[in-house]
Amino acid sequence: MISNASQATQPGAADSDLGRLSEADLAELWHQPMRLFRLANALRERCCGDDVSFVINRNINFTNRCTGSCRFCSFKHHEPYTLSHEQILSRAAEAEEVGATEICLQGGLHPEMALEDYCEILENIHRAFPKMHLHAYSPMEVLHMSRNSAVAVQEAILQLKRSGLGSMPGTAAEILVDSVRQRICPEKLTTGQWRHIIRAAHRLGVPTTSTILFGHVESLEERLMHLQVLREIAAETAGFTELVLLPFISENNVLGRDLMRGGMPGGADLLDRLKMHALARVALYPYIDNIQASWPKLGREAAGAALEWGANDLGGTLMDEGIARNAREAPSISAEEIARLIESRGRRPVQRTTLYQRV
């Protein structure tokens, strides 16, 4: 008997067939890596051709003070700091000088920051650099600021948008299964809260990315449950610009140390990481076109390899990245280096904006 997965993944299968693959179908594909590889590559070509996009941007991690207790985090465990408005503007000016089109703003959950403080950061940058796209504040940060200011999430997003917000990172997702979240980030927002904030942003005209942090305590089934949540939202709102895959880095955090002590070294191996990009391409087709390989997490060589496993985007140049970086990677990459990496894989580099318009 031919399985649903076999029928749906034959050459020339209709988009509607691929969009109906069940978690069982996807699990079957996971265990057939060459078939998964071929299908992901075919779907990538159907969506994006041979173009591989990237954005010239700068990350500004404006504070590492944080009330959270995420067990995979190493960011807050350094000397506490909060950048002044002058320091933030200075970093934005440096970004403009090198041709950046995006500033990405994320930080810890500062106990004393309220909605007006987050809005003021946006307003100051937008006033000084009105053409710069402001990609800012995760769903967890939005929940934090709305609680600190005693306003509804929708009102917080509206005020941020009026202050210059262009889009939001869909981080703080980790694995969207609450039993996993209880093990790795018990004080973070729930799956339901993450969905609610993302849907609210999309309804209010604020697009977001989507993310997955994988390779720690989760199972394949839980990864598939996470992708199903993203697929349902994308089918409903069409508000996701991309999926960013974030392999867990086990160095310098509590979760990684605990996994090592328990005889379970954290972090997926390279084949697992590549297969995950391919699985995401198949699972989210045709609802999310752009699958991003994170060079800060994967490393540059592995990110290049992911372009052959369904990925079509390498993210940004960053200039600074203190939250989600592989300790062996530099905190930035030049546009020329990204272009060479893409060309080394026989693909065509395309500079884009945050919202995937060509520059």
C-alpha positions as a Markdown table, in Angstrom:
| # | Residue | x | y | z |
|---|---|---|---|---|
| 1 | Met | 0.0 | 0.0 | 0.0 |
| 2 | Ile | 1.4 | 3.4 | -0.9 |
| 3 | Ser | 1.5 | 5.9 | 2.0 |
| 4 | Asn | 0.1 | 9.4 | 1.9 |
| 5 | Ala | 3.6 | 10.7 | 2.2 |
| 6 | Ser | 4.7 | 8.7 | -0.8 |
| 7 | Gln | 1.8 | 9.9 | -2.9 |
| 8 | Ala | 2.1 | 13.6 | -1.9 |
| 9 | Thr | 5.9 | 13.7 | -2.4 |
| 10 | Gln | 6.0 | 12.3 | -6.0 |
| 11 | Pro | 7.4 | 14.7 | -8.6 |
| 12 | Gly | 4.6 | 17.0 | -9.8 |
| 13 | Ala | 2.5 | 16.6 | -6.7 |
| 14 | Ala | 0.0 | 19.4 | -6.3 |
| 15 | Asp | 0.6 | 22.1 | -3.7 |
| 16 | Ser | -2.7 | 21.1 | -2.0 |
| 17 | Asp | -1.4 | 17.6 | -1.5 |
| 18 | Leu | 1.9 | 18.8 | 0.0 |
| 19 | Gly | 0.0 | 21.2 | 2.3 |
| 20 | Arg | -2.0 | 18.2 | 3.7 |
| 21 | Leu | 0.9 | 16.1 | 4.9 |
| 22 | Ser | 0.3 | 14.9 | 8.4 |
| 23 | Glu | 2.7 | 14.6 | 11.3 |
| 24 | Ala | 2.9 | 10.9 | 10.6 |
| 25 | Asp | 3.8 | 11.6 | 6.9 |
| 26 | Leu | 6.5 | 14.0 | 7.9 |
| 27 | Ala | 7.9 | 11.6 | 10.5 |
| 28 | Glu | 8.1 | 9.0 | 7.7 |
| 29 | Leu | 10.0 | 11.4 | 5.5 |
| 30 | Trp | 12.4 | 12.2 | 8.4 |
| 31 | His | 13.6 | 8.6 | 8.4 |
| 32 | Gln | 14.2 | 8.7 | 4.6 |
| 33 | Pro | 16.8 | 11.5 | 4.4 |
| 34 | Met | 17.7 | 11.3 | 0.7 |
| 35 | Arg | 14.0 | 11.5 | -0.2 |
| 36 | Leu | 13.5 | 14.4 | 2.2 |
| 37 | Phe | 16.6 | 16.1 | 0.8 |
| 38 | Arg | 15.3 | 15.8 | -2.8 |
| 39 | Leu | 11.8 | 17.0 | -2.0 |
| 40 | Ala | 13.0 | 20.0 | 0.1 |
| 41 | Asn | 15.4 | 21.0 | -2.7 |
| 42 | Ala | 12.6 | 20.7 | -5.3 |
| 43 | Leu | 10.2 | 22.8 | -3.2 |
| 44 | Arg | 12.9 | 25.4 | -2.5 |
| 45 | Glu | 13.5 | 25.7 | -6.3 |
| 46 | Arg | 9.8 | 26.0 | -6.9 |
| 47 | Cys | 9.5 | 28.8 | -4.3 |
| 48 | Cys | 12.7 | 30.7 | -4.8 |
| 49 | Gly | 14.7 | 29.4 | -7.7 |
| 50 | Asp | 18.4 | 29.6 | -7.2 |
| 51 | Asp | 18.3 | 33.0 | -5.4 |
| 52 | Val | 19.7 | 33.1 | -1.8 |
| 53 | Ser | 18.8 | 36.2 | 0.1 |
| 54 | Phe | 20.4 | 38.1 | 2.9 |
| 55 | Val | 19.9 | 41.5 | 4.6 |
| 56 | Ile | 22.5 | 44.1 | 5.7 |
| 57 | Asn | 21.4 | 44.8 | 9.3 |
| 58 | Arg | 22.7 | 45.4 | 12.8 |
| 59 | Asn | 21.6 | 43.7 | 16.0 |
| 60 | Ile | 21.4 | 46.0 | 19.0 |
| 61 | Asn | 21.0 | 44.0 | 22.2 |
| 62 | Phe | 20.2 | 47.0 | 24.4 |
| 63 | Thr | 20.2 | 45.3 | 27.8 |
| 64 | Asn | 21.2 | 42.0 | 29.3 |
| 65 | Arg | 19.4 | 42.6 | 32.5 |
| 66 | Cys | 16.7 | 40.0 | 32.7 |
| 67 | Thr | 14.1 | 38.6 | 35.1 |
| 68 | Gly | 13.9 | 35.4 | 33.1 |
| 69 | Ser | 15.3 | 32.0 | 33.9 |
| 70 | Cys | 15.7 | 30.3 | 30.5 |
| 71 | Arg | 18.0 | 27.3 | 31.1 |
| 72 | Phe | 19.5 | 27.6 | 27.6 |
| 73 | Cys | 20.6 | 31.2 | 27.9 |
| 74 | Ser | 24.1 | 32.5 | 28.5 |
| 75 | Phe | 23.4 | 36.1 | 27.5 |
| 76 | Lys | 22.3 | 37.4 | 31.0 |
| 77 | His | 25.2 | 35.8 | 32.8 |
| 78 | His | 27.7 | 38.5 | 32.0 |
| 79 | Glu | 28.3 | 41.9 | 33.5 |
| 80 | Pro | 24.9 | 43.6 | 33.6 |
| 81 | Tyr | 24.5 | 46.5 | 31.2 |
| 82 | Thr | 21.8 | 48.8 | 29.6 |
| 83 | Leu | 22.7 | 51.0 | 26.7 |
| 84 | Ser | 21.9 | 54.7 | 26.9 |
| 85 | His | 19.9 | 56.3 | 24.1 |
| 86 | Glu | 23.1 | 57.9 | 22.8 |
| 87 | Gln | 24.8 | 54.5 | 22.6 |
| 88 | Ile | 21.9 | 53.0 | 20.7 |
| 89 | Leu | 21.8 | 55.9 | 18.3 |
| 90 | Ser | 25.6 | 55.7 | 17.8 |
| 91 | Arg | 25.2 | 52.0 | 16.9 |
| 92 | Ala | 22.4 | 52.8 | 14.5 |
| 93 | Ala | 24.5 | 55.5 | 12.8 |
| 94 | Glu | 27.3 | 53.0 | 12.3 |
| 95 | Ala | 24.8 | 50.6 | 10.7 |
| 96 | Glu | 23.6 | 53.3 | 8.3 |
| 97 | Glu | 27.2 | 54.1 | 7.3 |
| 98 | Val | 27.7 | 50.5 | 6.0 |
| 99 | Gly | 24.4 | 50.5 | 4.1 |
| 100 | Ala | 22.2 | 48.6 | 6.6 |
| 101 | Thr | 18.5 | 48.7 | 5.9 |
| 102 | Glu | 17.4 | 47.1 | 9.2 |
| 103 | Ile | 18.0 | 47.6 | 12.9 |
| 104 | Cys | 17.1 | 44.5 | 15.0 |
| 105 | Leu | 16.4 | 45.4 | 18.6 |
| 106 | Gln | 16.2 | 42.7 | 21.3 |
| 107 | Gly | 17.2 | 42.5 | 24.9 |
| 108 | Gly | 16.6 | 40.9 | 28.3 |
| 109 | Leu | 13.5 | 41.5 | 30.3 |
| 110 | His | 14.6 | 44.5 | 32.2 |
| 111 | Pro | 12.6 | 44.7 | 35.4 |
| 112 | Glu | 12.2 | 48.5 | 35.2 |
| 113 | Met | 11.4 | 49.0 | 31.6 |
| 114 | Ala | 7.8 | 49.8 | 30.6 |
| 115 | Leu | 6.0 | 50.2 | 27.3 |
| 116 | Glu | 7.0 | 53.9 | 27.0 |
| 117 | Asp | 10.7 | 53.0 | 27.4 |
| 118 | Tyr | 10.5 | 50.5 | 24.5 |
| 119 | Cys | 8.5 | 53.1 | 22.4 |
| 120 | Glu | 11.1 | 55.8 | 23.2 |
| 121 | Ile | 13.9 | 53.6 | 21.7 |
| 122 | Leu | 12.0 | 53.1 | 18.5 |
| 123 | Glu | 11.0 | 56.8 | 18.3 |
| 124 | Asn | 14.6 | 58.0 | 18.8 |
| 125 | Ile | 15.9 | 55.7 | 16.0 |
| 126 | His | 13.0 | 56.4 | 13.7 |
| 127 | Arg | 13.4 | 60.2 | 14.1 |
| 128 | Ala | 17.2 | 60.1 | 13.4 |
| 129 | Phe | 17.0 | 57.4 | 10.6 |
| 130 | Pro | 13.5 | 57.5 | 9.1 |
| 131 | Lys | 14.4 | 55.1 | 6.3 |
| 132 | Met | 15.7 | 52.4 | 8.6 |
| 133 | His | 13.4 | 49.4 | 9.1 |
| 134 | Leu | 12.9 | 48.6 | 12.8 |
| 135 | His | 12.6 | 44.9 | 13.5 |
| 136 | Ala | 12.1 | 44.8 | 17.2 |
| 137 | Tyr | 10.9 | 43.0 | 20.4 |
| 138 | Ser | 10.0 | 39.4 | 20.7 |
| 139 | Pro | 6.6 | 38.2 | 21.9 |
| 140 | Met | 8.1 | 37.7 | 25.4 |
| 141 | Glu | 9.3 | 41.3 | 25.4 |
| 142 | Val | 5.8 | 42.4 | 24.3 |
| 143 | Leu | 4.2 | 40.5 | 27.1 |
| 144 | His | 6.7 | 41.9 | 29.6 |
| 145 | Met | 6.2 | 45.5 | 28.6 |
| 146 | Ser | 2.4 | 45.1 | 28.5 |
| 147 | Arg | 2.4 | 43.6 | 32.0 |
| 148 | Asn | 4.7 | 46.3 | 33.4 |
| 149 | Ser | 2.5 | 49.0 | 31.9 |
| 150 | Ala | -0.8 | 47.3 | 32.7 |
| 151 | Val | -2.1 | 47.4 | 29.0 |
| 152 | Ala | -3.4 | 44.8 | 26.7 |
| 153 | Val | -1.0 | 43.1 | 24.3 |
| 154 | Gln | -2.9 | 44.6 | 21.3 |
| 155 | Glu | -2.6 | 48.1 | 22.7 |
| 156 | Ala | 1.1 | 47.6 | 23.3 |
| 157 | Ile | 1.7 | 46.5 | 19.7 |
| 158 | Leu | -0.3 | 49.5 | 18.4 |
| 159 | Gln | 1.8 | 51.9 | 20.4 |
| 160 | Leu | 5.0 | 50.3 | 19.2 |
| 161 | Lys | 3.8 | 50.5 | 15.6 |
| 162 | Arg | 3.0 | 54.2 | 16.0 |
| 163 | Ser | 6.5 | 54.6 | 17.4 |
| 164 | Gly | 8.1 | 53.2 | 14.2 |
| 165 | Leu | 8.0 | 49.4 | 14.6 |
| 166 | Gly | 8.1 | 47.7 | 11.2 |
| 167 | Ser | 8.2 | 44.0 | 12.1 |
| 168 | Met | 8.8 | 41.7 | 15.0 |
| 169 | Pro | 11.1 | 38.7 | 15.5 |
| 170 | Gly | 9.2 | 35.6 | 16.3 |
| 171 | Thr | 11.7 | 34.5 | 18.9 |
| 172 | Ala | 10.8 | 33.2 | 22.4 |
| 173 | Ala | 9.1 | 30.3 | 20.5 |
| 174 | Glu | 11.8 | 27.7 | 21.4 |
| 175 | Ile | 9.6 | 24.6 | 21.1 |
| 176 | Leu | 5.9 | 25.4 | 21.1 |
| 177 | Val | 4.9 | 22.5 | 23.3 |
| 178 | Asp | 4.2 | 23.5 | 26.9 |
| 179 | Ser | 5.7 | 20.3 | 28.5 |
| 180 | Val | 9.0 | 21.1 | 26.8 |
| 181 | Arg | 8.8 | 24.7 | 27.8 |
| 182 | Gln | 8.4 | 23.7 | 31.4 |
| 183 | Arg | 11.7 | 21.9 | 31.2 |
| 184 | Ile | 13.7 | 24.6 | 29.4 |
| 185 | Cys | 12.1 | 28.0 | 30.1 |
| 186 | Pro | 9.4 | 27.5 | 32.8 |
| 187 | Glu | 8.8 | 31.2 | 33.4 |
| 188 | Lys | 8.5 | 32.2 | 29.8 |
| 189 | Leu | 5.2 | 32.8 | 28.0 |
| 190 | Thr | 3.1 | 29.7 | 27.1 |
| 191 | Thr | 2.5 | 28.3 | 23.7 |
| 192 | Gly | -1.0 | 29.9 | 23.8 |
| 193 | Gln | 0.4 | 33.3 | 24.8 |
| 194 | Trp | 3.0 | 33.2 | 22.0 |
| 195 | Arg | 0.3 | 32.3 | 19.4 |
| 196 | His | -2.0 | 35.1 | 20.8 |
| 197 | Ile | 0.7 | 37.8 | 20.5 |
| 198 | Ile | 1.9 | 36.6 | 17.0 |
| 199 | Arg | -1.7 | 36.6 | 15.7 |
| 200 | Ala | -2.4 | 40.0 | 17.2 |
| 201 | Ala | 0.7 | 41.4 | 15.5 |
| 202 | His | -0.3 | 40.0 | 12.2 |
| 203 | Arg | -3.9 | 41.3 | 12.5 |
| 204 | Leu | -2.5 | 44.7 | 13.3 |
| 205 | Gly | -0.4 | 44.7 | 10.2 |
| 206 | Val | 2.9 | 43.9 | 11.9 |
| 207 | Pro | 4.6 | 40.9 | 10.1 |
| 208 | Thr | 6.9 | 38.6 | 12.1 |
| 209 | Thr | 9.5 | 36.0 | 11.6 |
| 210 | Ser | 9.0 | 32.5 | 13.1 |
| 211 | Thr | 11.7 | 30.4 | 14.9 |
| 212 | Ile | 12.4 | 27.0 | 16.3 |
| 213 | Leu | 15.1 | 26.2 | 18.9 |
| 214 | Phe | 15.9 | 22.5 | 18.4 |
| 215 | Gly | 18.4 | 19.8 | 19.5 |
| 216 | His | 18.0 | 19.8 | 23.3 |
| 217 | Val | 15.3 | 17.9 | 25.2 |
| 218 | Glu | 12.6 | 17.7 | 22.6 |
| 219 | Ser | 11.5 | 14.7 | 20.5 |
| 220 | Leu | 10.9 | 14.5 | 16.8 |
| 221 | Glu | 7.1 | 14.4 | 17.6 |
| 222 | Glu | 7.5 | 17.7 | 19.5 |
| 223 | Arg | 9.4 | 19.4 | 16.7 |
| 224 | Leu | 6.5 | 18.4 | 14.4 |
| 225 | Met | 3.9 | 19.7 | 16.8 |
| 226 | His | 5.8 | 23.1 | 16.8 |
| 227 | Leu | 5.9 | 23.2 | 13.0 |
| 228 | Gln | 2.1 | 22.4 | 12.9 |
| 229 | Val | 1.5 | 25.5 | 15.1 |
| 230 | Leu | 3.4 | 27.6 | 12.7 |
| 231 | Arg | 1.7 | 26.1 | 9.7 |
| 232 | Glu | -1.8 | 26.8 | 11.2 |
| 233 | Ile | -0.9 | 30.5 | 11.9 |
| 234 | Ala | 0.7 | 31.0 | 8.5 |
| 235 | Ala | -2.3 | 29.5 | 6.8 |
| 236 | Glu | -4.6 | 31.8 | 8.7 |
| 237 | Thr | -2.7 | 35.1 | 8.7 |
| 238 | Ala | 0.0 | 34.9 | 6.0 |
| 239 | Gly | 2.0 | 37.1 | 8.4 |
| 240 | Phe | 5.3 | 35.2 | 8.7 |
| 241 | Thr | 8.2 | 36.4 | 6.6 |
| 242 | Glu | 10.3 | 33.4 | 7.2 |
| 243 | Leu | 11.3 | 30.5 | 9.5 |
| 244 | Val | 14.7 | 30.8 | 11.3 |
| 245 | Leu | 16.0 | 27.5 | 12.5 |
| 246 | Leu | 18.2 | 27.8 | 15.6 |
| 247 | Pro | 20.1 | 24.7 | 16.6 |
| 248 | Phe | 20.7 | 24.6 | 20.4 |
| 249 | Ile | 24.3 | 25.6 | 21.4 |
| 250 | Ser | 25.2 | 23.7 | 24.6 |
| 251 | Glu | 28.2 | 25.8 | 25.7 |
| 252 | Asn | 27.9 | 28.2 | 28.6 |
| 253 | Asn | 24.4 | 27.5 | 29.8 |
| 254 | Val | 22.7 | 25.5 | 32.5 |
| 255 | Leu | 20.7 | 23.2 | 30.1 |
| 256 | Gly | 23.9 | 22.2 | 28.3 |
| 257 | Arg | 25.7 | 21.4 | 31.5 |
| 258 | Asp | 22.8 | 19.4 | 32.8 |
| 259 | Leu | 22.6 | 17.4 | 29.6 |
| 260 | Met | 26.3 | 16.7 | 29.7 |
| 261 | Arg | 26.1 | 15.5 | 33.3 |
| 262 | Gly | 23.2 | 13.2 | 32.4 |
| 263 | Gly | 25.2 | 11.6 | 29.6 |
| 264 | Met | 23.1 | 13.4 | 26.9 |
| 265 | Pro | 25.5 | 15.9 | 25.2 |
| 266 | Gly | 23.3 | 18.7 | 24.0 |
| 267 | Gly | 23.1 | 19.8 | 20.4 |
| 268 | Ala | 22.0 | 18.0 | 17.2 |
| 269 | Asp | 24.7 | 16.7 | 14.9 |
| 270 | Leu | 25.2 | 18.1 | 11.5 |
| 271 | Leu | 23.0 | 15.7 | 9.6 |
| 272 | Asp | 20.1 | 16.3 | 12.1 |
| 273 | Arg | 20.5 | 20.0 | 11.6 |
| 274 | Leu | 20.4 | 19.8 | 7.8 |
| 275 | Lys | 17.5 | 17.4 | 7.9 |
| 276 | Met | 15.6 | 19.8 | 10.1 |
| 277 | His | 15.9 | 22.6 | 7.5 |
| 278 | Ala | 14.6 | 20.2 | 4.9 |
| 279 | Leu | 11.7 | 19.0 | 7.1 |
| 280 | Ala | 10.7 | 22.6 | 7.8 |
| 281 | Arg | 10.7 | 23.4 | 4.1 |
| 282 | Val | 8.3 | 20.4 | 3.4 |
| 283 | Ala | 6.2 | 20.9 | 6.5 |
| 284 | Leu | 5.5 | 24.6 | 5.9 |
| 285 | Tyr | 5.0 | 24.5 | 2.2 |
| 286 | Pro | 3.3 | 26.4 | 0.7 |
| 287 | Tyr | 2.6 | 28.7 | 3.6 |
| 288 | Ile | 6.1 | 30.0 | 4.4 |
| 289 | Asp | 8.4 | 30.6 | 1.5 |
| 290 | Asn | 11.6 | 31.5 | 3.2 |
| 291 | Ile | 13.6 | 29.1 | 5.2 |
| 292 | Gln | 16.6 | 30.7 | 6.9 |
| 293 | Ala | 19.9 | 29.0 | 7.9 |
| 294 | Ser | 21.4 | 30.8 | 10.8 |
| 295 | Trp | 25.2 | 31.2 | 10.2 |
| 296 | Pro | 25.8 | 32.4 | 13.8 |
| 297 | Lys | 24.3 | 29.2 | 15.1 |
| 298 | Leu | 25.3 | 26.7 | 12.5 |
| 299 | Gly | 28.7 | 28.1 | 11.5 |
| 300 | Arg | 29.3 | 29.4 | 8.0 |
| 301 | Glu | 30.2 | 26.2 | 6.3 |
| 302 | Ala | 27.2 | 24.3 | 7.7 |
| 303 | Ala | 24.9 | 27.2 | 6.8 |
| 304 | Gly | 26.2 | 27.0 | 3.2 |
| 305 | Ala | 25.4 | 23.2 | 3.3 |
| 306 | Ala | 21.9 | 24.0 | 4.5 |
| 307 | Leu | 21.3 | 25.8 | 1.2 |
| 308 | Glu | 21.2 | 22.3 | -0.4 |
| 309 | Trp | 18.7 | 21.1 | 2.2 |
| 310 | Gly | 15.8 | 23.5 | 1.5 |
| 311 | Ala | 17.1 | 26.8 | 2.9 |
| 312 | Asn | 17.0 | 29.9 | 0.7 |
| 313 | Asp | 18.1 | 32.7 | 3.1 |
| 314 | Leu | 21.2 | 33.3 | 5.3 |
| 315 | Gly | 19.7 | 36.1 | 7.4 |
| 316 | Gly | 21.7 | 39.2 | 8.2 |
| 317 | Thr | 25.2 | 40.6 | 8.6 |
| 318 | Leu | 24.3 | 41.5 | 12.2 |
| 319 | Met | 27.4 | 43.6 | 13.1 |
| 320 | Asp | 26.8 | 42.5 | 16.8 |
| 321 | Glu | 25.2 | 39.4 | 18.1 |
| 322 | Gly | 25.4 | 38.6 | 21.8 |
| 323 | Ile | 22.3 | 36.4 | 22.3 |
| 324 | Ala | 22.2 | 33.5 | 19.8 |
| 325 | Arg | 25.8 | 33.0 | 18.6 |
| 326 | Asn | 27.9 | 29.9 | 18.3 |
| 327 | Ala | 31.0 | 30.6 | 20.5 |
| 328 | Arg | 33.2 | 29.7 | 17.6 |
| 329 | Glu | 31.7 | 32.2 | 15.2 |
| 330 | Ala | 32.5 | 35.9 | 14.9 |
| 331 | Pro | 29.7 | 38.3 | 15.8 |
| 332 | Ser | 29.3 | 39.7 | 12.3 |
| 333 | Ile | 29.8 | 38.8 | 8.6 |
| 334 | Ser | 30.2 | 41.2 | 5.7 |
| 335 | Ala | 27.9 | 41.3 | 2.7 |
| 336 | Glu | 30.9 | 40.3 | 0.5 |
| 337 | Glu | 31.6 | 37.3 | 2.7 |
| 338 | Ile | 27.9 | 36.2 | 2.6 |
| 339 | Ala | 27.9 | 36.6 | -1.2 |
| 340 | Arg | 31.0 | 34.5 | -1.6 |
| 341 | Leu | 29.5 | 31.8 | 0.6 |
| 342 | Ile | 26.4 | 31.7 | -1.5 |
| 343 | Glu | 28.3 | 31.6 | -4.8 |
| 344 | Ser | 30.5 | 28.8 | -3.5 |
| 345 | Arg | 27.3 | 26.7 | -3.5 |
| 346 | Gly | 26.5 | 27.6 | -7.0 |
| 347 | Arg | 23.6 | 29.9 | -6.0 |
| 348 | Arg | 22.8 | 33.5 | -6.7 |
| 349 | Pro | 23.2 | 36.1 | -3.8 |
| 350 | Val | 20.4 | 38.6 | -3.6 |
| 351 | Gln | 20.4 | 41.5 | -1.1 |
| 352 | Arg | 16.9 | 42.0 | 0.4 |
| 353 | Thr | 15.0 | 44.1 | 2.8 |
| 354 | Thr | 13.5 | 42.8 | 6.1 |
| 355 | Leu | 10.3 | 42.1 | 4.2 |
| 356 | Tyr | 12.0 | 40.3 | 1.3 |
| 357 | Gln | 12.0 | 43.0 | -1.3 |
| 358 | Arg | 15.1 | 43.2 | -3.5 |
| 359 | Val | 17.5 | 46.1 | -2.7 |
